[in-house]
Amino acid sequence: MTDATTPETKTPWGGRFEHAPGEFQRRFGASLPVDSRLYAEDIAGSIAHARMLAQQGIISADDGEAIESGLIGILGDIEAGRFTFETADEDVHMAVEAELTRRIGEAGKRLHTARSRNDQVATDTRLHAKRRALEAIEDVDHLRRTLIRLAEAHADTVMPGYTHLQKAQPVLFAHHMLAYFWMLTRDAARLRAAYAAADALPLGSAALAGTTFPIDRTAVARELDFAAVIPNSLDAVSDRDFLVDITYACALGMVHLSRLAEEPIIWSSDEFGFVTLADDWSTGSSIMPQKKNPDFAELVRGKTGRAVGDLVSLLVTLKGLPLAYNKDMQEDKEPAFDAIDTFEDCLTAMAGMLSTMWVEAQRMRQGSLGGFMAATDLADHLAGRGVPFREAHEIVGKLVLACEREGRTLQQLTAAELAEASPAFGPDAPQWVDIDSVVARRDTPGGTAPGRVAEQLMLAREAFAADEAWLESRCD
């Protein structure tokens, strides 16, 4: 019997096979182009595993020390750019192990004792997901901080509030910005949940059923800073819920960023003129010299589709897989990594864009005078004086129609004209259409009155501080 496996085509399962995969098969089956970014997690997991093997007497102390020293050297070379992953390597695990064996000899071959690539890749991916969740939360917090500062700087700026993109009622610009702050606060909570979902150790489950060696999984979990050990070996190697969780958090976060990006896109147009974007967060036209385009905001809006697609791709990959590990799971990392990368880049873009954006406060206030946005207050005034609200609604609606025909605003109506429309209007009725009064009158919890927005800002600062404290506790 001839061993057709050559050094260039050697596989970790070569003993069973007479023929090695061809070039296409190797390229088609390889995950190295994607999972090579897991090198730090792979080496950390291997060091913890080697230490445990030595402590349990499964390998010698000398072999354990040689393995650890060799892995540290490989890590240093990778980070210094002195190590090149070989295209012949199927994945990051085999690339690191092959290099380790080349450097330290027989001891390197003992590293894989009591583990499989199934539990190894699950461990690497969980470590990576934990780290990326913390990085994403940090980026979310940067944007949340930007929104708080915008709200603080424009606490008195009045702007039109919209429903159906039609002027509805005036609100404070700070109130508008804080709405996105709370969206992002929920995004941070989802990322924390994804972190918690990833925070359990699969290593020691081997291929699917555990191992015959007397390993200490708790020691490895402690070494790698996992909160727990996964209790079922089948679940440990086949679970990718934590990747779905972080991809979902990023996809929904991108939906929120897309909504936020829509604001400067619209507001920076001549028709609105509510904001002016900084030059370095805008682009021009190759043909129209006057153009200043909100391209970065549009890219955030456009990239949302790929993040949502990443989530769908991952869910479909996992659908219907039997226990335990299946090669389909090799396709889990690319969409998850892409969703996280995209979300983090877009968070950075939005923070940069909003922190340098000029708010045209006077233009916003002027816009608040149009659209008859005090109409509800006039109806409320009548209702407060005993007129049934539906009847009050009709009376004010006729006033709005008359003003539209005459090209007037509600603020231009006199007390006499209001009394002519309905004797129920009191002498103070004109005060009910004053824009500042309209805003101040929304003085219920969560409303847009200045005092309520000040309360909300305080709550936002407290929530932000609590989240920052949690992040610091995990990054220590």
C-alpha positions, 0 to 999 in steps of 0.5 A, spaced: 500 500 500 502 506 497 501 512 502 500 518 497 500 523 502 506 528 501 509 533 506 505 538 501 499 535 502 499 532 508 492 532 512 491 531 520 487 524 517 492 522 513 493 515 516 486 513 514 487 515 506 491 513 501 490 519 497 490 526 499 485 531 496 487 535 490 488 542 489 481 544 488 478 540 494 483 543 498 482 550 496 474 549 497 475 545 503 479 550 506 477 556 512 484 559 513 482 565 509 477 566 514 479 563 520 486 566 520 484 572 524 482 567 530 490 566 531 490 569 538 484 565 540 487 559 538 494 560 541 491 562 547 486 556 547 492 551 546 496 554 551 491 553 556 490 546 554 497 544 554 498 547 561 492 543 563 495 536 560 501 537 564 498 539 570 494 532 569 500 528 568 497 527 561 503 530 558 510 531 561 512 538 564 517 538 559 513 537 553 508 542 556 513 548 557 516 546 550 509 547 547 507 553 551 514 556 549 513 555 542 506 557 541 508 564 545 514 564 539 509 563 534 504 568 536 510 574 537 512 572 530 505 573 527 503 579 530 510 582 528 509 580 521 514 575 521 509 569 520 506 567 513 500 562 513 501 557 508 495 556 503 496 548 504 494 549 511 486 547 511 485 552 517 488 556 523 488 550 527 493 546 523 497 552 521 499 553 528 500 546 530 504 544 524 508 550 525 509 548 532 511 541 530 516 544 526 519 548 531 519 544 537 519 537 534 515 531 537 512 535 543 508 539 538 504 533 536 502 531 543 498 538 543 492 535 540 491 530 546 484 530 549 481 535 544 478 535 537 478 541 532 471 541 533 471 543 540 477 547 539 474 551 533 468 552 538 473 555 543 476 559 539 470 562 536 467 563 543 473 567 545 473 571 539 466 573 540 467 575 547 472 580 545 469 583 539 462 584 543 466 588 548 469 592 542 463 593 539 460 595 546 465 600 546 464 603 539 456 603 541 458 607 547 462 612 543 456 614 539 452 614 545 456 619 548 456 623 542 449 623 542 449 625 549 453 631 548 449 633 542 443 633 546 447 637 552 449 642 547 442 643 544 437 643 550 433 649 548 433 648 540 426 647 537 425 643 531 419 640 527 417 633 529 414 628 524 410 622 523 409 619 516 415 625 514 409 630 515 410 635 520 406 633 526 408 637 533 415 641 535 420 637 539 426 639 542 432 637 538 435 634 544 429 629 545 430 627 538 437 625 539 436 622 545 431 617 542 437 614 538 441 614 545 436 609 547 436 605 541 443 604 542 442 603 549 438 597 547 443 595 542 449 595 548 444 590 552 444 585 546 451 585 545 452 584 553 447 578 552 451 575 546 457 576 550 454 572 556 452 567 551 459 566 548 462 565 556 462 558 556 467 553 555 466 547 550 474 545 550 474 538 553 468 535 549 473 533 544 469 531 537 462 530 540 462 525 546 468 527 551 475 524 552 478 518 555 483 522 558 483 525 565 482 532 563 480 538 568 475 542 564 474 547 570 482 549 570 481 551 563 475 555 563 479 559 569 485 560 565 481 562 559 476 566 563 470 563 561 464 563 566 462 556 566 463 549 562 458 547 557 455 541 561 453 537 554 459 535 549 454 534 543 451 541 545 458 544 546 461 542 539 454 544 535 452 550 538 452 557 535 447 560 538 452 565 541 454 567 534 447 568 532 446 572 538 452 577 536 450 577 529 443 579 531 445 584 535 449 587 530 444 587 524 439 590 529 444 595 531 445 597 523 438 598 522 438 603 528 444 606 525 440 606 518 435 610 521 439 615 524 443 616 518 437 618 514 436 624 519 443 628 516 441 625 509 434 629 509 436 634 514 442 636 510 438 637 503 436 645 501 429 643 502 430 642 510 437 645 511 437 643 519 444 641 519 451 642 515 455 636 515 463 637 515 467 637 509 471 631 511 464 627 512 462 629 505 463 628 498 463 632 492 460 630 485 465 629 479 461 633 474 457 638 479 461 643 482 456 645 487 454 638 490 456 636 497 453 629 498 452 625 505 455 619 502 458 616 508 451 617 511 448 613 505 453 608 506 451 606 513 444 606 510 446 601 504 451 597 509 445 595 513 442 590 508 449 586 508 448 586 516 441 583 515 443 578 510 449 576 514 444 574 519 439 570 514 445 567 512 447 564 518 440 562 520 440 558 514 446 555 515 444 552 522 437 550 520 436 543 520 443 541 522 443 534 525 448 533 532 453 534 533 459 538 528 458 538 521 462 541 516 457 546 514 459 550 520 465 552 517 460 557 514 458 560 520 464 565 521 464 569 515 457 572 516 458 573 523 465 577 522 462 581 517 456 583 521 461 585 527 466 589 522 460 592 518 457 595 525 463 597 528 465 601 522 459 604 521 458 606 529 465 610 527 462 613 521 456 615 525 460 618 531 465 622 527 459 625 522 455 627 528 460 630 532 462 634 527 455 636 524 453 643 525 446 644 527 442 650 524 438 651 530 434 658 527 433 654 521 430 648 525 426 653 529 423 657 523 421 650 520 417 649 527 412 655 525 410 651 519 405 645 518 400 648 523 404 644 528 400 647 534 393 645 531 393 639 537 394 644 542 388 648 540 384 642 540 386 641 547 385 648 549 377 647 547 377 640 550 379 643 556 374 648 556 368 643 555 368 642 548 368 634 546 375 633 543 372 630 536 368 636 535 374 640 537 378 637 532 373 639 527 373 646 529 381 646 529 381 642 522 377 648 519 381 653 521 387 649 518 384 649 512 382 656 512 389 658 513 392 654 508 387 657 503 390 664 505 397 662 506 397 664 514 400 660 520 396 659 526 400 664 530 398 669 525 390 668 528 388 673 532 383 672 539 377 675 535 378 670 529 379 664 534 373 666 537 369 667 531 371 660 529 368 658 536 366 662 542 369 656 546 376 659 545 378 663 551 382 670 550 388 666 552 387 662 546 393 665 542 398 663 547 396 656 546 400 656 539 406 659 541 411 654 539 415 654 546 409 654 550 407 648 545 413 644 547 413 646 554 406 643 555 408 636 553 410 636 561 409 628 562 414 623 563 418 622 557 415 628 554 419 633 550 418 639 555 425 642 557 424 639 564 422 632 562 428 632 557 433 634 562 430 629 567 431 624 561 439 627 560 440 625 567 437 618 566 441 617 560 448 619 563 446 614 569 445 609 564 451 610 560 455 610 566 453 604 569 454 601 562 461 604 562 462 600 569 460 594 566 465 594 560 471 596 565 469 590 569 470 586 563 476 589 560 480 589 566 
